[in-house]
Amino acid sequence: MARPRKRINQGLPQGLVCRNRKRADGSIVVYYYYTLANKKEKPLGKDKHIAILEAAKINAQGFNMSNDILFIEVLARYEQEIVPLKKAKILANQIYRQ
């Protein structure tokens, strides 16, 4: 099981972290970063709400349906294009009876 997120990062979407940076004058500024798949960080700025929206967009892109060809699609296309061209004797010996 993974370790729990730090308290400052608990309410953020997956992949989004915030970092506290100390300026030269001593003030602390919070910056938000999105951790990409290659472990590099994409800066999202100082505004928490905009950073959350950007992280949600990036996360949603990862869940899009892929263009992978499924076996059921190959089988349906085979039955439509190849099976009708086979002779009746071959079809009788195989499972493709209709």
Gaussian input, Z-matrix of N, CA and C with variables (Angstrom, degrees):
# hf/3-21g

backbone

0 1
 N
 C     1     B1
 C     2     B2     1     A1
 N     3     B3     2     A2     1     D1
 C     4     B4     3     A3     2     D2
 C     5     B5     4     A4     3     D3
 N     6     B6     5     A5     4     D4
 C     7     B7     6     A6     5     D5
 C     8     B8     7     A7     6     D6
 N     9     B9     8     A8     7     D7
 C    10    B10     9     A9     8     D8
 C    11    B11    10    A10     9     D9
 N    12    B12    11    A11    10    D10
 C    13    B13    12    A12    11    D11
 C    14    B14    13    A13    12    D12
 N    15    B15    14    A14    13    D13
 C    16    B16    15    A15    14    D14
 C    17    B17    16    A16    15    D15
 N    18    B18    17    A17    16    D16
 C    19    B19    18    A18    17    D17
 C    20    B20    19    A19    18    D18
 N    21    B21    20    A20    19    D19
 C    22    B22    21    A21    20    D20
 C    23    B23    22    A22    21    D21
 N    24    B24    23    A23    22    D22
 C    25    B25    24    A24    23    D23
 C    26    B26    25    A25    24    D24
 N    27    B27    26    A26    25    D25
 C    28    B28    27    A27    26    D26
 C    29    B29    28    A28    27    D27
 N    30    B30    29    A29    28    D28
 C    31    B31    30    A30    29    D29
 C    32    B32    31    A31    30    D30
 N    33    B33    32    A32    31    D31
 C    34    B34    33    A33    32    D32
 C    35    B35    34    A34    33    D33
 N    36    B36    35    A35    34    D34
 C    37    B37    36    A36    35    D35
 C    38    B38    37    A37    36    D36
 N    39    B39    38    A38    37    D37
 C    40    B40    39    A39    38    D38
 C    41    B41    40    A40    39    D39
 N    42    B42    41    A41    40    D40
 C    43    B43    42    A42    41    D41
 C    44    B44    43    A43    42    D42
 N    45    B45    44    A44    43    D43
 C    46    B46    45    A45    44    D44
 C    47    B47    46    A46    45    D45
 N    48    B48    47    A47    46    D46
 C    49    B49    48    A48    47    D47
 C    50    B50    49    A49    48    D48
 N    51    B51    50    A50    49    D49
 C    52    B52    51    A51    50    D50
 C    53    B53    52    A52    51    D51
 N    54    B54    53    A53    52    D52
 C    55    B55    54    A54    53    D53
 C    56    B56    55    A55    54    D54
 N    57    B57    56    A56    55    D55
 C    58    B58    57    A57    56    D56
 C    59    B59    58    A58    57    D57
 N    60    B60    59    A59    58    D58
 C    61    B61    60    A60    59    D59
 C    62    B62    61    A61    60    D60
 N    63    B63    62    A62    61    D61
 C    64    B64    63    A63    62    D62
 C    65    B65    64    A64    63    D63
 N    66    B66    65    A65    64    D64
 C    67    B67    66    A66    65    D65
 C    68    B68    67    A67    66    D66
 N    69    B69    68    A68    67    D67
 C    70    B70    69    A69    68    D68
 C    71    B71    70    A70    69    D69
 N    72    B72    71    A71    70    D70
 C    73    B73    72    A72    71    D71
 C    74    B74    73    A73    72    D72
 N    75    B75    74    A74    73    D73
 C    76    B76    75    A75    74    D74
 C    77    B77    76    A76    75    D75
 N    78    B78    77    A77    76    D76
 C    79    B79    78    A78    77    D77
 C    80    B80    79    A79    78    D78
 N    81    B81    80    A80    79    D79
 C    82    B82    81    A81    80    D80
 C    83    B83    82    A82    81    D81
 N    84    B84    83    A83    82    D82
 C    85    B85    84    A84    83    D83
 C    86    B86    85    A85    84    D84
 N    87    B87    86    A86    85    D85
 C    88    B88    87    A87    86    D86
 C    89    B89    88    A88    87    D87
 N    90    B90    89    A89    88    D88
 C    91    B91    90    A90    89    D89
 C    92    B92    91    A91    90    D90
 N    93    B93    92    A92    91    D91
 C    94    B94    93    A93    92    D92
 C    95    B95    94    A94    93    D93
 N    96    B96    95    A95    94    D94
 C    97    B97    96    A96    95    D95
 C    98    B98    97    A97    96    D96
 N    99    B99    98    A98    97    D97
 C   100   B100    99    A99    98    D98
 C   101   B101   100   A100    99    D99
 N   102   B102   101   A101   100   D100
 C   103   B103   102   A102   101   D101
 C   104   B104   103   A103   102   D102
 N   105   B105   104   A104   103   D103
 C   106   B106   105   A105   104   D104
 C   107   B107   106   A106   105   D105
 N   108   B108   107   A107   106   D106
 C   109   B109   108   A108   107   D107
 C   110   B110   109   A109   108   D108
 N   111   B111   110   A110   109   D109
 C   112   B112   111   A111   110   D110
 C   113   B113   112   A112   111   D111
 N   114   B114   113   A113   112   D112
 C   115   B115   114   A114   113   D113
 C   116   B116   115   A115   114   D114
 N   117   B117   116   A116   115   D115
 C   118   B118   117   A117   116   D116
 C   119   B119   118   A118   117   D117
 N   120   B120   119   A119   118   D118
 C   121   B121   120   A120   119   D119
 C   122   B122   121   A121   120   D120
 N   123   B123   122   A122   121   D121
 C   124   B124   123   A123   122   D122
 C   125   B125   124   A124   123   D123
 N   126   B126   125   A125   124   D124
 C   127   B127   126   A126   125   D125
 C   128   B128   127   A127   126   D126
 N   129   B129   128   A128   127   D127
 C   130   B130   129   A129   128   D128
 C   131   B131   130   A130   129   D129
 N   132   B132   131   A131   130   D130
 C   133   B133   132   A132   131   D131
 C   134   B134   133   A133   132   D132
 N   135   B135   134   A134   133   D133
 C   136   B136   135   A135   134   D134
 C   137   B137   136   A136   135   D135
 N   138   B138   137   A137   136   D136
 C   139   B139   138   A138   137   D137
 C   140   B140   139   A139   138   D138
 N   141   B141   140   A140   139   D139
 C   142   B142   141   A141   140   D140
 C   143   B143   142   A142   141   D141
 N   144   B144   143   A143   142   D142
 C   145   B145   144   A144   143   D143
 C   146   B146   145   A145   144   D144
 N   147   B147   146   A146   145   D145
 C   148   B148   147   A147   146   D146
 C   149   B149   148   A148   147   D147
 N   150   B150   149   A149   148   D148
 C   151   B151   150   A150   149   D149
 C   152   B152   151   A151   150   D150
 N   153   B153   152   A152   151   D151
 C   154   B154   153   A153   152   D152
 C   155   B155   154   A154   153   D153
 N   156   B156   155   A155   154   D154
 C   157   B157   156   A156   155   D155
 C   158   B158   157   A157   156   D156
 N   159   B159   158   A158   157   D157
 C   160   B160   159   A159   158   D158
 C   161   B161   160   A160   159   D159
 N   162   B162   161   A161   160   D160
 C   163   B163   162   A162   161   D161
 C   164   B164   163   A163   162   D162
 N   165   B165   164   A164   163   D163
 C   166   B166   165   A165   164   D164
 C   167   B167   166   A166   165   D165
 N   168   B168   167   A167   166   D166
 C   169   B169   168   A168   167   D167
 C   170   B170   169   A169   168   D168
 N   171   B171   170   A170   169   D169
 C   172   B172   171   A171   170   D170
 C   173   B173   172   A172   171   D171
 N   174   B174   173   A173   172   D172
 C   175   B175   174   A174   173   D173
 C   176   B176   175   A175   174   D174
 N   177   B177   176   A176   175   D175
 C   178   B178   177   A177   176   D176
 C   179   B179   178   A178   177   D177
 N   180   B180   179   A179   178   D178
 C   181   B181   180   A180   179   D179
 C   182   B182   181   A181   180   D180
 N   183   B183   182   A182   181   D181
 C   184   B184   183   A183   182   D182
 C   185   B185   184   A184   183   D183
 N   186   B186   185   A185   184   D184
 C   187   B187   186   A186   185   D185
 C   188   B188   187   A187   186   D186
 N   189   B189   188   A188   187   D187
 C   190   B190   189   A189   188   D188
 C   191   B191   190   A190   189   D189
 N   192   B192   191   A191   190   D190
 C   193   B193   192   A192   191   D191
 C   194   B194   193   A193   192   D192
 N   195   B195   194   A194   193   D193
 C   196   B196   195   A195   194   D194
 C   197   B197   196   A196   195   D195
 N   198   B198   197   A197   196   D196
 C   199   B199   198   A198   197   D197
 C   200   B200   199   A199   198   D198
 N   201   B201   200   A200   199   D199
 C   202   B202   201   A201   200   D200
 C   203   B203   202   A202   201   D201
 N   204   B204   203   A203   202   D202
 C   205   B205   204   A204   203   D203
 C   206   B206   205   A205   204   D204
 N   207   B207   206   A206   205   D205
 C   208   B208   207   A207   206   D206
 C   209   B209   208   A208   207   D207
 N   210   B210   209   A209   208   D208
 C   211   B211   210   A210   209   D209
 C   212   B212   211   A211   210   D210
 N   213   B213   212   A212   211   D211
 C   214   B214   213   A213   212   D212
 C   215   B215   214   A214   213   D213
 N   216   B216   215   A215   214   D214
 C   217   B217   216   A216   215   D215
 C   218   B218   217   A217   216   D216
 N   219   B219   218   A218   217   D217
 C   220   B220   219   A219   218   D218
 C   221   B221   220   A220   219   D219
 N   222   B222   221   A221   220   D220
 C   223   B223   222   A222   221   D221
 C   224   B224   223   A223   222   D222
 N   225   B225   224   A224   223   D223
 C   226   B226   225   A225   224   D224
 C   227   B227   226   A226   225   D225
 N   228   B228   227   A227   226   D226
 C   229   B229   228   A228   227   D227
 C   230   B230   229   A229   228   D228
 N   231   B231   230   A230   229   D229
 C   232   B232   231   A231   230   D230
 C   233   B233   232   A232   231   D231
 N   234   B234   233   A233   232   D232
 C   235   B235   234   A234   233   D233
 C   236   B236   235   A235   234   D234
 N   237   B237   236   A236   235   D235
 C   238   B238   237   A237   236   D236
 C   239   B239   238   A238   237   D237
 N   240   B240   239   A239   238   D238
 C   241   B241   240   A240   239   D239
 C   242   B242   241   A241   240   D240
 N   243   B243   242   A242   241   D241
 C   244   B244   243   A243   242   D242
 C   245   B245   244   A244   243   D243
 N   246   B246   245   A245   244   D244
 C   247   B247   246   A246   245   D245
 C   248   B248   247   A247   246   D246
 N   249   B249   248   A248   247   D247
 C   250   B250   249   A249   248   D248
 C   251   B251   250   A250   249   D249
 N   252   B252   251   A251   250   D250
 C   253   B253   252   A252   251   D251
 C   254   B254   253   A253   252   D252
 N   255   B255   254   A254   253   D253
 C   256   B256   255   A255   254   D254
 C   257   B257   256   A256   255   D255
 N   258   B258   257   A257   256   D256
 C   259   B259   258   A258   257   D257
 C   260   B260   259   A259   258   D258
 N   261   B261   260   A260   259   D259
 C   262   B262   261   A261   260   D260
 C   263   B263   262   A262   261   D261
 N   264   B264   263   A263   262   D262
 C   265   B265   264   A264   263   D263
 C   266   B266   265   A265   264   D264
 N   267   B267   266   A266   265   D265
 C   268   B268   267   A267   266   D266
 C   269   B269   268   A268   267   D267
 N   270   B270   269   A269   268   D268
 C   271   B271   270   A270   269   D269
 C   272   B272   271   A271   270   D270
 N   273   B273   272   A272   271   D271
 C   274   B274   273   A273   272   D272
 C   275   B275   274   A274   273   D273
 N   276   B276   275   A275   274   D274
 C   277   B277   276   A276   275   D275
 C   278   B278   277   A277   276   D276
 N   279   B279   278   A278   277   D277
 C   280   B280   279   A279   278   D278
 C   281   B281   280   A280   279   D279
 N   282   B282   281   A281   280   D280
 C   283   B283   282   A282   281   D281
 C   284   B284   283   A283   282   D282
 N   285   B285   284   A284   283   D283
 C   286   B286   285   A285   284   D284
 C   287   B287   286   A286   285   D285
 N   288   B288   287   A287   286   D286
 C   289   B289   288   A288   287   D287
 C   290   B290   289   A289   288   D288
 N   291   B291   290   A290   289   D289
 C   292   B292   291   A291   290   D290
 C   293   B293   292   A292   291   D291

   B1=1.4385
   B2=1.5239
   B3=1.3105
   B4=1.4575
   B5=1.5225
   B6=1.3034
   B7=1.4628
   B8=1.5214
   B9=1.3167
   B10=1.4658
   B11=1.5279
   B12=1.3217
   B13=1.4582
   B14=1.5220
   B15=1.3331
   B16=1.4623
   B17=1.5222
   B18=1.3084
   B19=1.4649
   B20=1.5239
   B21=1.3072
   B22=1.4620
   B23=1.5344
   B24=1.3488
   B25=1.4650
   B26=1.5277
   B27=1.3207
   B28=1.4637
   B29=1.5208
   B30=1.3052
   B31=1.4567
   B32=1.5138
   B33=1.3256
   B34=1.4599
   B35=1.5231
   B36=1.3404
   B37=1.4634
   B38=1.5294
   B39=1.3225
   B40=1.4558
   B41=1.5295
   B42=1.3157
   B43=1.4558
   B44=1.5158
   B45=1.3121
   B46=1.4631
   B47=1.5289
   B48=1.3298
   B49=1.4627
   B50=1.5158
   B51=1.3097
   B52=1.4622
   B53=1.5197
   B54=1.2951
   B55=1.4593
   B56=1.5181
   B57=1.3083
   B58=1.4577
   B59=1.5218
   B60=1.3111
   B61=1.4611
   B62=1.5229
   B63=1.3059
   B64=1.4557
   B65=1.5223
   B66=1.3184
   B67=1.4613
   B68=1.5277
   B69=1.3140
   B70=1.4627
   B71=1.5270
   B72=1.3358
   B73=1.4687
   B74=1.5321
   B75=1.3337
   B76=1.4559
   B77=1.5179
   B78=1.3316
   B79=1.4660
   B80=1.5315
   B81=1.3149
   B82=1.4647
   B83=1.5196
   B84=1.3359
   B85=1.4556
   B86=1.5247
   B87=1.3356
   B88=1.4603
   B89=1.5245
   B90=1.3393
   B91=1.4589
   B92=1.5238
   B93=1.3287
   B94=1.4582
   B95=1.5215
   B96=1.3427
   B97=1.4565
   B98=1.5242
   B99=1.3416
   B100=1.4589
   B101=1.5188
   B102=1.3280
   B103=1.4544
   B104=1.5272
   B105=1.3395
   B106=1.4597
   B107=1.5254
   B108=1.3361
   B109=1.4598
   B110=1.5260
   B111=1.3324
   B112=1.4640
   B113=1.5286
   B114=1.3240
   B115=1.4669
   B116=1.5284
   B117=1.3186
   B118=1.4591
   B119=1.5213
   B120=1.3164
   B121=1.4577
   B122=1.5162
   B123=1.3233
   B124=1.4572
   B125=1.5272
   B126=1.3309
   B127=1.4666
   B128=1.5251
   B129=1.3314
   B130=1.4587
   B131=1.5248
   B132=1.3050
   B133=1.4565
   B134=1.5125
   B135=1.3414
   B136=1.4663
   B137=1.5205
   B138=1.3305
   B139=1.4620
   B140=1.5325
   B141=1.3253
   B142=1.4641
   B143=1.5249
   B144=1.3198
   B145=1.4630
   B146=1.5285
   B147=1.3136
   B148=1.4667
   B149=1.5230
   B150=1.3239
   B151=1.4606
   B152=1.5254
   B153=1.3375
   B154=1.4653
   B155=1.5256
   B156=1.3263
   B157=1.4669
   B158=1.5232
   B159=1.3338
   B160=1.4667
   B161=1.5277
   B162=1.3246
   B163=1.4619
   B164=1.5252
   B165=1.3216
   B166=1.4681
   B167=1.5249
   B168=1.3368
   B169=1.4685
   B170=1.5268
   B171=1.3270
   B172=1.4678
   B173=1.5234
   B174=1.3325
   B175=1.4667
   B176=1.5235
   B177=1.3343
   B178=1.4661
   B179=1.5198
   B180=1.3151
   B181=1.4631
   B182=1.5238
   B183=1.3096
   B184=1.4539
   B185=1.5096
   B186=1.3249
   B187=1.4552
   B188=1.5196
   B189=1.3200
   B190=1.4596
   B191=1.5207
   B192=1.3067
   B193=1.4519
   B194=1.5194
   B195=1.2957
   B196=1.4580
   B197=1.5242
   B198=1.3051
   B199=1.4561
   B200=1.5195
   B201=1.3117
   B202=1.4532
   B203=1.5259
   B204=1.3160
   B205=1.4595
   B206=1.5274
   B207=1.3067
   B208=1.4512
   B209=1.5232
   B210=1.3338
   B211=1.4560
   B212=1.5238
   B213=1.3207
   B214=1.4644
   B215=1.5207
   B216=1.3471
   B217=1.4645
   B218=1.5241
   B219=1.3303
   B220=1.4662
   B221=1.5229
   B222=1.3187
   B223=1.4609
   B224=1.5273
   B225=1.3216
   B226=1.4666
   B227=1.5235
   B228=1.3207
   B229=1.4724
   B230=1.5367
   B231=1.3358
   B232=1.4606
   B233=1.5252
   B234=1.3242
   B235=1.4632
   B236=1.5217
   B237=1.3219
   B238=1.4619
   B239=1.5213
   B240=1.3366
   B241=1.4587
   B242=1.5247
   B243=1.3146
   B244=1.4564
   B245=1.5237
   B246=1.3049
   B247=1.4659
   B248=1.5267
   B249=1.3301
   B250=1.4695
   B251=1.5316
   B252=1.3154
   B253=1.4603
   B254=1.5223
   B255=1.3040
   B256=1.4616
   B257=1.5320
   B258=1.3059
   B259=1.4610
   B260=1.5280
   B261=1.3277
   B262=1.4644
   B263=1.5247
   B264=1.3492
   B265=1.4597
   B266=1.5354
   B267=1.3175
   B268=1.4689
   B269=1.5234
   B270=1.3187
   B271=1.4610
   B272=1.5265
   B273=1.3372
   B274=1.4602
   B275=1.5259
   B276=1.3259
   B277=1.4637
   B278=1.5299
   B279=1.3104
   B280=1.4600
   B281=1.5241
   B282=1.2645
   B283=1.4599
   B284=1.5219
   B285=1.2974
   B286=1.4565
   B287=1.5213
   B288=1.3130
   B289=1.4600
   B290=1.5143
   B291=1.3015
   B292=1.4639
   B293=1.4983
   A1=107.89
   A2=116.11
   A3=121.54
   A4=110.30
   A5=114.79
   A6=118.19
   A7=109.73
   A8=117.43
   A9=120.12
   A10=111.24
   A11=115.16
   A12=120.52
   A13=110.02
   A14=114.80
   A15=119.42
   A16=108.87
   A17=115.70
   A18=120.79
   A19=111.83
   A20=117.94
   A21=121.46
   A22=111.63
   A23=117.06
   A24=121.58
   A25=113.14
   A26=119.44
   A27=121.25
   A28=114.31
   A29=119.22
   A30=120.28
   A31=113.84
   A32=117.69
   A33=121.42
   A34=110.92
   A35=117.51
   A36=120.36
   A37=111.43
   A38=114.86
   A39=121.22
   A40=110.41
   A41=116.35
   A42=121.55
   A43=114.34
   A44=118.26
   A45=121.80
   A46=109.42
   A47=115.96
   A48=121.35
   A49=108.72
   A50=116.28
   A51=119.77
   A52=108.53
   A53=114.60
   A54=121.18
   A55=108.93
   A56=115.76
   A57=121.64
   A58=108.38
   A59=116.49
   A60=122.21
   A61=108.80
   A62=115.13
   A63=120.58
   A64=108.92
   A65=116.29
   A66=121.61
   A67=110.30
   A68=115.03
   A69=120.55
   A70=111.72
   A71=116.22
   A72=118.88
   A73=112.65
   A74=117.28
   A75=121.24
   A76=114.71
   A77=118.00
   A78=119.82
   A79=110.05
   A80=115.02
   A81=121.25
   A82=109.04
   A83=115.91
   A84=122.53
   A85=108.03
   A86=117.14
   A87=122.46
   A88=108.38
   A89=116.24
   A90=122.62
   A91=108.45
   A92=116.29
   A93=122.16
   A94=109.47
   A95=115.46
   A96=122.45
   A97=108.85
   A98=115.74
   A99=121.34
   A100=107.69
   A101=117.92
   A102=122.42
   A103=108.80
   A104=116.30
   A105=122.28
   A106=110.41
   A107=116.55
   A108=121.41
   A109=112.13
   A110=117.37
   A111=120.39
   A112=111.77
   A113=117.29
   A114=125.98
   A115=113.67
   A116=118.07
   A117=120.37
   A118=107.76
   A119=115.72
   A120=119.89
   A121=110.75
   A122=115.40
   A123=122.16
   A124=107.64
   A125=118.16
   A126=119.34
   A127=111.45
   A128=116.24
   A129=121.68
   A130=112.72
   A131=118.12
   A132=120.95
   A133=113.94
   A134=114.79
   A135=121.71
   A136=113.27
   A137=117.88
   A138=121.16
   A139=110.25
   A140=116.44
   A141=121.62
   A142=111.86
   A143=117.85
   A144=121.03
   A145=111.24
   A146=117.32
   A147=120.62
   A148=110.02
   A149=117.51
   A150=121.19
   A151=111.14
   A152=116.96
   A153=120.37
   A154=110.52
   A155=117.69
   A156=120.83
   A157=111.38
   A158=116.98
   A159=120.62
   A160=111.06
   A161=117.23
   A162=120.92
   A163=110.64
   A164=117.16
   A165=120.39
   A166=110.58
   A167=117.21
   A168=120.47
   A169=110.87
   A170=116.30
   A171=120.16
   A172=110.22
   A173=117.41
   A174=120.72
   A175=111.22
   A176=117.61
   A177=120.88
   A178=111.13
   A179=118.16
   A180=120.91
   A181=110.74
   A182=117.10
   A183=120.60
   A184=113.48
   A185=118.18
   A186=121.95
   A187=113.61
   A188=118.42
   A189=120.73
   A190=109.84
   A191=115.44
   A192=119.94
   A193=109.12
   A194=116.63
   A195=120.52
   A196=109.67
   A197=115.55
   A198=121.71
   A199=111.19
   A200=117.74
   A201=121.28
   A202=109.47
   A203=115.27
   A204=121.06
   A205=107.80
   A206=116.45
   A207=121.55
   A208=109.91
   A209=115.84
   A210=120.34
   A211=111.47
   A212=117.48
   A213=120.38
   A214=111.04
   A215=116.76
   A216=120.69
   A217=110.81
   A218=116.69
   A219=120.81
   A220=109.73
   A221=117.09
   A222=121.18
   A223=111.36
   A224=117.17
   A225=120.35
   A226=110.89
   A227=116.32
   A228=119.71
   A229=110.62
   A230=117.54
   A231=121.77
   A232=110.45
   A233=116.15
   A234=119.42
   A235=112.01
   A236=118.07
   A237=121.10
   A238=112.67
   A239=117.88
   A240=120.85
   A241=114.10
   A242=119.08
   A243=121.73
   A244=112.48
   A245=117.43
   A246=121.03
   A247=112.34
   A248=121.09
   A249=118.98
   A250=114.28
   A251=118.34
   A252=121.53
   A253=112.85
   A254=118.75
   A255=122.12
   A256=110.25
   A257=115.05
   A258=120.35
   A259=109.99
   A260=115.27
   A261=121.06
   A262=111.82
   A263=117.31
   A264=120.57
   A265=110.69
   A266=116.26
   A267=120.13
   A268=109.91
   A269=116.29
   A270=119.76
   A271=111.54
   A272=116.45
   A273=120.06
   A274=111.01
   A275=116.97
   A276=121.08
   A277=112.43
   A278=116.91
   A279=120.18
   A280=110.50
   A281=116.62
   A282=122.49
   A283=111.51
   A284=119.42
   A285=122.84
   A286=113.25
   A287=118.89
   A288=121.30
   A289=109.84
   A290=115.15
   A291=118.71
   A292=112.11
   D1=140.15
   D2=-179.61
   D3=-74.23
   D4=155.62
   D5=178.32
   D6=-74.68
   D7=151.79
   D8=-178.71
   D9=-69.58
   D10=153.62
   D11=178.48
   D12=-70.73
   D13=156.60
   D14=175.62
   D15=-64.63
   D16=156.38
   D17=-176.56
   D18=-57.50
   D19=-36.93
   D20=-177.48
   D21=-69.21
   D22=-24.01
   D23=-178.08
   D24=-101.38
   D25=0.89
   D26=-170.79
   D27=-67.61
   D28=-34.01
   D29=-176.93
   D30=-90.20
   D31=8.75
   D32=-175.05
   D33=-97.07
   D34=155.12
   D35=177.33
   D36=-65.39
   D37=166.28
   D38=-179.57
   D39=-60.89
   D40=131.58
   D41=178.34
   D42=92.41
   D43=-13.28
   D44=-178.31
   D45=-97.91
   D46=130.06
   D47=177.25
   D48=-131.53
   D49=156.09
   D50=175.39
   D51=-117.61
   D52=145.57
   D53=-178.98
   D54=-127.24
   D55=134.98
   D56=176.23
   D57=-90.92
   D58=125.16
   D59=178.76
   D60=-116.90
   D61=135.33
   D62=-179.82
   D63=-96.95
   D64=126.35
   D65=178.39
   D66=-81.70
   D67=170.09
   D68=-179.08
   D69=-64.14
   D70=-31.43
   D71=-179.80
   D72=-81.44
   D73=-0.75
   D74=176.56
   D75=99.55
   D76=-11.45
   D77=179.38
   D78=-75.57
   D79=152.47
   D80=-178.79
   D81=-106.98
   D82=132.32
   D83=179.62
   D84=-119.85
   D85=138.72
   D86=179.82
   D87=-100.79
   D88=124.38
   D89=176.28
   D90=-115.19
   D91=147.36
   D92=-179.50
   D93=-111.22
   D94=137.66
   D95=-178.65
   D96=-131.88
   D97=146.37
   D98=173.96
   D99=-107.67
   D100=127.65
   D101=179.59
   D102=-86.41
   D103=116.76
   D104=-179.07
   D105=-79.54
   D106=173.91
   D107=-177.55
   D108=-64.87
   D109=-29.72
   D110=-179.97
   D111=-88.82
   D112=17.98
   D113=176.59
   D114=68.90
   D115=10.61
   D116=172.93
   D117=-87.77
   D118=155.81
   D119=-177.73
   D120=-109.40
   D121=134.55
   D122=177.26
   D123=-101.79
   D124=120.90
   D125=179.90
   D126=-71.43
   D127=137.08
   D128=-179.18
   D129=-118.11
   D130=5.75
   D131=174.66
   D132=96.52
   D133=-166.72
   D134=-175.55
   D135=-97.95
   D136=-21.93
   D137=-175.44
   D138=-80.84
   D139=121.11
   D140=-176.02
   D141=-65.30
   D142=-42.44
   D143=-175.77
   D144=-67.23
   D145=-42.16
   D146=178.02
   D147=-66.98
   D148=-39.18
   D149=178.95
   D150=-63.42
   D151=-39.95
   D152=178.62
   D153=-65.64
   D154=-41.19
   D155=178.18
   D156=-63.52
   D157=-43.78
   D158=179.28
   D159=-64.31
   D160=-41.40
   D161=178.68
   D162=-64.95
   D163=-38.10
   D164=177.90
   D165=-64.82
   D166=-38.51
   D167=177.16
   D168=-63.61
   D169=-44.55
   D170=-179.87
   D171=-64.77
   D172=-41.58
   D173=178.55
   D174=-64.80
   D175=-37.10
   D176=-179.41
   D177=-68.33
   D178=-31.70
   D179=178.79
   D180=-64.67
   D181=-31.33
   D182=-179.77
   D183=-72.98
   D184=-19.74
   D185=-177.35
   D186=-99.52
   D187=6.09
   D188=178.22
   D189=-64.55
   D190=150.33
   D191=178.54
   D192=-63.93
   D193=133.02
   D194=-179.13
   D195=-81.89
   D196=167.18
   D197=179.72
   D198=-92.76
   D199=22.10
   D200=179.20
   D201=-66.86
   D202=144.28
   D203=178.73
   D204=-88.98
   D205=125.91
   D206=-179.68
   D207=-89.69
   D208=153.53
   D209=-179.46
   D210=-62.76
   D211=-35.91
   D212=-179.77
   D213=-63.04
   D214=-33.94
   D215=177.12
   D216=-69.72
   D217=-40.52
   D218=178.14
   D219=-64.26
   D220=-42.26
   D221=-179.66
   D222=-64.76
   D223=-42.28
   D224=179.10
   D225=-63.81
   D226=-42.63
   D227=178.83
   D228=-65.75
   D229=-38.55
   D230=177.77
   D231=-61.78
   D232=-43.69
   D233=-179.90
   D234=-67.00
   D235=-30.40
   D236=-179.94
   D237=-80.28
   D238=-37.72
   D239=-170.92
   D240=-101.94
   D241=-35.72
   D242=-172.28
   D243=-98.58
   D244=-44.81
   D245=-174.94
   D246=-60.06
   D247=-42.52
   D248=179.18
   D249=-62.36
   D250=-20.30
   D251=-179.51
   D252=-85.65
   D253=-10.63
   D254=-178.95
   D255=-79.24
   D256=152.53
   D257=179.68
   D258=-73.87
   D259=159.20
   D260=-176.48
   D261=-63.80
   D262=-35.66
   D263=-178.92
   D264=-64.93
   D265=-40.74
   D266=178.79
   D267=-67.04
   D268=-40.87
   D269=179.44
   D270=-64.87
   D271=-33.62
   D272=179.94
   D273=-67.02
   D274=-33.25
   D275=-179.44
   D276=-80.72
   D277=-20.17
   D278=-177.14
   D279=-103.21
   D280=179.78
   D281=-176.19
   D282=-81.76
   D283=-4.96
   D284=-170.89
   D285=-80.29
   D286=25.10
   D287=178.21
   D288=-68.60
   D289=143.26
   D290=-178.72
   D291=-120.61

